[in-house]
Amino acid sequence: MPDMLRATKDIMLPTTITGSLPRPSWYTQNLGSRSFLDAMVNNQFREQYVDAVSVYLHEQEMAGLDIVTDGDAHFDSDVGGQSWTNYPPRHMGGFDKDPKPTPAGKGGLGFPPGHILHDYLESRVMPGIVGPVTRGELQYAAMFKVAQRMTKKPVKFGTIGPELVAFAVQDKHYKSIKDRILAITDALNSELHDLADAGCPVIQFEEPQIHLLAVRNLVDDVINPTFSLEVFNRTVKGLRAKTEVWCHTCWGNPSQQRMFKDVQSYKNALETLNKVDADVITFESASAGGMDLEAFGKIITDKKICIGVIDHHSLQVERPEEIAEHIRRALKHIPAERLVLSSDCGMGREGMSRRHAYYKIVSMVLGTNIVRKELGLPQADCLAADTRYSLVVPAK
């Protein structure tokens, strides 16, 4: 393993979440197209944003997570979690100030009127590219600092990758989709170096298209898994000398909905994913019933493997015992020193309440503690499950 492991170094079976969490009902301010630092001048935005981040961090600490996130608190309250996609084009340089709906693609997943995700497609209103793309005012380092100064736990900070941004915007500047993707790639790389230089212990690149392109049958001479691998490695170039890099993959979850009718397998993409320049690769596993655990362990051999053990689509809170069983199954194929536990994906994309997300996280820690105890490993403190503070009076 590289020497720059920070968050997962020397921790057996560390726990975390992918990133986003449901917004508190009182968090009514939206960032919109303002820069983060400019918005933080406004006392109402600053108070609500800082309070939201502090709540997110505190609840993750009460649950007992080892690695925390800021809940993606800079995202707006929108349909299906669109901010994950539209935050970069609304804040990077080279984009206009006239957002327009994204044209419907020919080969993608279509959701007709009457389907909940049609609202999601209608809400993909994005600025267009009118000049050379630059990092503009992404200001990821400032967001990280706000969170990290409120906790001693390592804060993981994630961002969407260049491809999905490039697919979602109209372009009046670049001659090809490849040129557009690589321009966003280089701008993001510059931004992520500032984030690493600010001390961020984990940077997470979210959704390289390696596993999705083949499933959607959108492979051609330009857009293909090999090019997607190049995009990932170019986006994170030089970062592993400074920080821990994670590659997050899943099958989508706008409004906590499944994007595919059938459960998808990663197997055909694993050889390529094994070549990403990352320390940890995350996989959706809970919602797939752990179907690819053996393949993960067999093919991903020199990186840590993070599996989702709580399903971001479902409001049913997993029992600690079933999470423990999922972990035991994983340990048959993945060494404990290379296994990380997480949520399948983000839980803050409109469809889940704070309470559901919180108790899913608590259950993940309790389930992990069951296995830690079996292996003779230290268990995480889970204040949320401390019986001394229950409001239920014990029977006499």
C-alpha positions in Angstrom: 0.0 0.0 0.0 1.2 3.6 -0.7 2.7 5.5 2.2 0.2 8.4 1.8 -2.7 6.4 3.3 -4.2 8.7 5.9 -7.7 7.9 6.7 -7.6 4.1 6.5 -4.1 3.5 7.6 -3.8 1.1 10.6 -7.7 0.9 11.0 -9.2 -2.6 10.6 -12.7 -2.6 9.0 -13.0 1.2 8.9 -16.6 2.6 8.4 -17.8 5.6 6.4 -20.6 6.7 4.2 -20.4 7.7 0.5 -21.1 11.4 1.0 -24.5 13.0 0.9 -27.0 13.1 3.7 -30.6 14.3 3.8 -31.0 18.0 4.5 -32.4 19.2 7.8 -35.9 20.7 7.4 -34.7 24.0 8.8 -31.8 24.3 6.2 -33.7 26.5 3.8 -30.8 28.5 2.3 -29.5 27.4 -1.2 -26.1 28.2 -2.6 -27.4 28.5 -6.2 -24.8 30.1 -8.5 -23.1 32.1 -5.8 -19.5 31.2 -4.9 -19.2 29.4 -1.6 -17.0 32.1 0.0 -19.3 34.8 -1.2 -22.3 33.0 0.2 -20.6 32.6 3.6 -20.6 36.4 3.9 -24.3 36.2 4.3 -25.2 35.6 7.9 -28.2 33.5 7.3 -26.5 31.2 4.8 -23.4 31.0 7.0 -25.4 30.1 10.1 -27.5 27.4 8.4 -24.6 25.9 6.4 -22.3 25.7 9.4 -25.1 24.3 11.6 -26.0 21.7 9.0 -22.4 20.5 8.7 -22.0 20.4 12.4 -25.1 18.3 12.8 -23.9 15.9 10.0 -20.6 15.5 11.7 -22.0 15.1 15.2 -24.5 12.4 14.1 -21.8 10.5 12.3 -19.6 10.7 15.4 -22.5 9.5 17.6 -23.0 6.6 15.4 -19.3 5.8 15.6 -18.0 6.2 12.0 -14.3 6.2 11.5 -14.3 8.5 8.4 -16.9 11.2 8.1 -18.2 13.6 5.4 -19.8 17.0 5.4 -23.0 15.5 4.0 -22.4 17.4 0.8 -24.0 20.4 2.5 -23.2 22.7 -0.3 -25.7 21.0 -2.5 -29.1 22.8 -3.0 -32.5 21.4 -2.1 -33.5 20.2 -5.6 -35.1 17.4 -7.5 -33.3 14.1 -7.3 -30.0 15.5 -6.0 -29.3 17.5 -9.2 -26.6 19.6 -7.4 -24.2 16.6 -7.6 -24.2 17.2 -11.4 -24.8 20.9 -11.7 -22.6 22.3 -9.0 -19.4 22.2 -11.2 -20.9 23.8 -14.3 -22.6 26.5 -12.2 -19.3 27.4 -10.6 -16.5 26.6 -13.0 -15.2 29.1 -15.6 -16.1 28.8 -19.2 -19.8 28.2 -18.7 -22.5 30.8 -19.4 -25.1 32.1 -17.0 -28.0 30.9 -19.0 -28.9 27.4 -17.9 -30.9 25.3 -20.3 -32.5 21.8 -20.2 -30.2 19.0 -21.1 -31.3 17.4 -24.5 -32.5 13.9 -24.2 -29.8 11.3 -25.1 -30.5 8.6 -27.7 -28.8 5.7 -26.0 -29.2 6.4 -22.3 -31.9 5.4 -19.9 -35.2 6.9 -20.8 -37.8 7.7 -18.2 -41.1 8.7 -19.9 -43.7 11.1 -18.4 -45.4 9.3 -15.5 -42.2 7.9 -14.1 -40.8 9.6 -11.0 -37.4 10.0 -12.7 -38.9 12.0 -15.6 -39.0 14.9 -13.1 -35.3 14.3 -12.6 -34.7 14.5 -16.4 -36.8 17.7 -16.6 -34.7 19.2 -13.8 -31.4 18.7 -15.6 -31.1 22.4 -16.4 -27.4 23.2 -17.0 -25.2 26.1 -18.1 -23.5 25.6 -21.4 -19.8 25.8 -22.3 -18.9 29.1 -24.2 -15.2 29.3 -23.6 -12.2 27.4 -22.2 -13.2 25.5 -19.0 -11.3 26.5 -15.9 -11.7 25.6 -12.2 -13.5 28.9 -11.6 -15.0 29.1 -8.1 -15.4 25.5 -7.1 -13.7 26.3 -3.7 -13.6 22.7 -2.5 -10.8 23.5 -0.1 -12.8 26.1 1.7 -15.7 23.6 2.1 -13.4 21.0 3.4 -11.8 23.4 6.0 -15.2 24.3 7.4 -15.9 20.7 8.1 -12.5 19.5 9.2 -12.1 22.3 11.8 -15.2 20.9 13.6 -14.1 17.4 14.0 -10.9 15.3 14.8 -12.2 12.5 12.6 -10.8 12.5 9.0 -13.2 14.2 6.6 -13.6 12.6 3.1 -14.6 15.1 0.4 -16.0 13.9 -2.9 -16.8 15.3 -6.4 -18.5 14.1 -9.5 -16.1 13.2 -12.3 -15.7 15.1 -15.6 -17.6 12.7 -17.9 -21.1 13.1 -16.4 -20.7 16.8 -16.3 -19.6 16.8 -20.0 -22.5 14.6 -21.0 -25.0 16.9 -19.3 -24.1 20.3 -20.8 -24.4 21.8 -24.2 -21.1 23.0 -25.8 -20.5 25.9 -28.1 -16.7 25.9 -27.7 -15.0 22.5 -27.9 -14.9 20.6 -31.2 -15.5 17.2 -29.7 -16.9 15.5 -26.6 -13.4 14.1 -25.9 -11.9 17.6 -25.8 -14.7 18.8 -23.6 -14.2 15.9 -21.1 -10.4 16.5 -20.9 -10.8 20.2 -20.4 -13.0 19.5 -17.4 -10.6 16.8 -16.3 -7.6 19.2 -16.2 -9.6 21.9 -14.4 -10.8 19.4 -11.7 -7.2 18.1 -11.2 -6.0 21.7 -10.4 -8.9 22.1 -7.9 -8.3 18.8 -6.3 -4.6 19.6 -5.8 -5.6 22.7 -3.8 -8.0 20.5 -1.8 -5.1 18.0 -1.0 -2.8 20.9 -0.2 -5.4 22.1 2.3 -4.9 18.9 4.2 -7.9 16.8 3.0 -7.1 13.2 4.1 -9.4 11.6 1.5 -10.5 12.8 -1.9 -13.2 10.7 -3.6 -13.7 10.7 -7.4 -17.4 9.8 -8.0 -18.6 7.7 -10.9 -16.0 7.1 -13.5 -18.0 5.6 -16.4 -15.9 2.4 -16.7 -18.7 0.1 -15.4 -21.6 2.1 -16.8 -20.6 2.4 -20.4 -20.7 -1.3 -21.2 -24.0 -1.8 -19.3 -25.6 1.1 -21.3 -24.1 -0.1 -24.6 -22.7 3.4 -25.2 -19.2 2.2 -26.2 -17.6 3.7 -29.3 -14.2 4.8 -30.6 -14.1 7.8 -28.2 -16.3 7.0 -25.3 -15.2 3.6 -23.9 -13.9 2.1 -20.7 -10.2 2.6 -21.7 -10.8 6.3 -22.3 -12.8 6.5 -19.0 -9.7 5.0 -17.2 -7.5 7.7 -18.8 -9.9 10.4 -17.6 -9.9 9.0 -14.0 -6.1 8.8 -13.8 -5.6 12.2 -15.4 -8.1 13.8 -13.0 -6.3 12.5 -9.9 -2.8 12.7 -11.4 -0.3 13.5 -8.6 -2.8 13.4 -5.8 -1.7 10.1 -4.2 1.6 11.7 -3.3 -0.4 14.1 -1.1 -3.5 12.3 0.1 -5.6 9.1 -0.1 -7.7 8.8 -3.3 -10.9 6.8 -3.5 -12.8 5.7 -6.6 -16.5 5.6 -6.0 -18.7 3.4 -8.2 -22.4 2.6 -8.1 -25.5 2.2 -10.3 -27.2 5.6 -9.6 -29.8 6.8 -7.1 -31.6 10.1 -8.0 -34.5 10.4 -5.5 -33.2 7.1 -4.0 -34.5 5.3 -7.1 -32.9 2.4 -9.0 -31.8 3.4 -12.5 -31.9 -0.2 -13.8 -34.7 -2.8 -13.8 -32.3 -5.6 -13.0 -29.4 -5.8 -10.5 -26.2 -5.0 -12.3 -22.8 -6.8 -12.0 -19.4 -5.2 -12.0 -17.6 -8.3 -13.2 -16.9 -7.1 -16.8 -15.4 -3.8 -15.5 -13.2 -5.1 -12.7 -10.1 -5.6 -14.8 -10.2 -2.0 -15.9 -11.2 -0.7 -12.5 -8.1 -2.4 -11.0 -6.0 0.0 -13.1 -7.4 3.2 -11.6 -4.8 5.3 -9.7 -6.6 5.0 -6.4 -6.1 3.6 -2.9 -9.7 2.5 -2.4 -12.4 1.5 -4.8 -16.0 1.5 -3.5 -18.7 -0.8 -4.8 -22.5 -1.0 -4.4 -23.0 -4.3 -2.7 -26.0 -4.3 -0.3 -28.6 -3.7 -2.9 -27.1 -6.4 -5.0 -27.1 -9.0 -2.2 -23.3 -9.2 -2.3 -23.4 -10.9 -5.7 -19.9 -9.7 -6.8 -17.9 -10.2 -3.5 -15.9 -13.1 -4.8 -15.0 -11.2 -8.0 -14.0 -8.1 -6.1 -11.5 -10.1 -4.0 -10.2 -12.1 -7.0 -9.6 -9.2 -9.3 -9.0 -6.1 -7.2 -5.7 -7.2 -5.6 -3.6 -4.2 -4.8 -6.1 -1.7 -3.5 -8.5 -1.5 -0.6 -12.0 -2.5 -1.4 -14.9 -0.6 0.1 -18.3 -2.4 -0.1 -21.7 -0.9 0.6 -23.5 -2.8 3.4 -26.5 -0.4 3.7 -28.8 0.1 0.8 -29.3 3.8 -0.2 -32.5 3.0 -2.1 -34.5 1.5 0.8 -36.1 3.0 3.8 -35.9 -0.3 5.6 -33.0 0.0 8.2 -30.8 -3.0 7.9 -30.4 -5.1 11.1 -26.8 -5.2 12.5 -26.9 -9.0 12.3 -27.5 -8.9 8.5 -24.8 -6.3 8.0 -22.4 -8.5 10.0 -23.3 -11.5 7.8 -22.6 -9.4 4.7 -19.2 -8.5 6.1 -18.4 -12.2 7.0 -19.2 -13.1 3.4 -16.9 -10.4 2.1 -14.1 -11.6 4.4 -14.1 -15.0 2.7 -12.7 -13.2 -0.4 -11.2 -9.9 0.8 -8.6 -9.7 3.6 -9.7 -7.7 6.6 -6.8 -5.3 6.3 -8.1 -4.3 2.8 -11.8 -4.2 3.6 -13.7 -0.9 4.2 -17.5 -0.6 5.0 -19.8 2.1 3.7 -23.2 2.9 2.3 -23.9 1.8 -1.3 -24.2 5.4 -2.3 -25.3 8.8 -1.0 -28.5 9.0 1.1 -29.2 12.7 0.5 -30.6 12.7 -3.0 -34.2 13.8 -2.0 -35.8 10.4 -1.2 -34.8 9.6 2.4 -35.4 11.2 5.8 -32.6 12.2 8.2 -33.8 9.6 10.7 -33.7 6.8 8.3 -30.2 7.7 7.2 -29.0 8.1 10.8 -30.2 4.7 11.9 -28.8 3.0 8.8 -25.4 4.4 9.8 -25.8 3.3 13.4 -26.7 -0.2 12.3 -23.7 -0.3 10.0 -21.4 0.5 12.9 -23.2 -2.0 15.2 -22.9 -4.7 12.5 -19.3 -4.0 12.0 -18.7 -4.1 15.7 -20.1 -7.7 15.8 -17.5 -8.8 13.3 -14.7 -6.8 15.0 -15.5 -8.6 18.3 -15.4 -11.9 16.6 -12.0 -11.1 15.1 -10.6 -9.7 18.4 -10.4 -6.1 17.0 -11.2 -2.9 18.8 -14.9 -1.9 18.6 -16.1 1.6 17.8 -17.9 3.6 20.4 -21.5 4.0 19.4 -23.1 6.6 21.7 -26.4 6.2 19.8 -26.8 2.7 21.0 -25.7 3.3 24.6 -28.5 1.8 26.8 -27.7 4.2 29.6 -29.3 7.1 27.7 -32.5 5.4 26.5 -35.7 7.2 27.4 -37.5 3.9 27.8 -37.8 3.0 31.4 -36.5 -0.5 32.1 -39.1 -3.0 33.4 -38.7 -3.8 37.1 
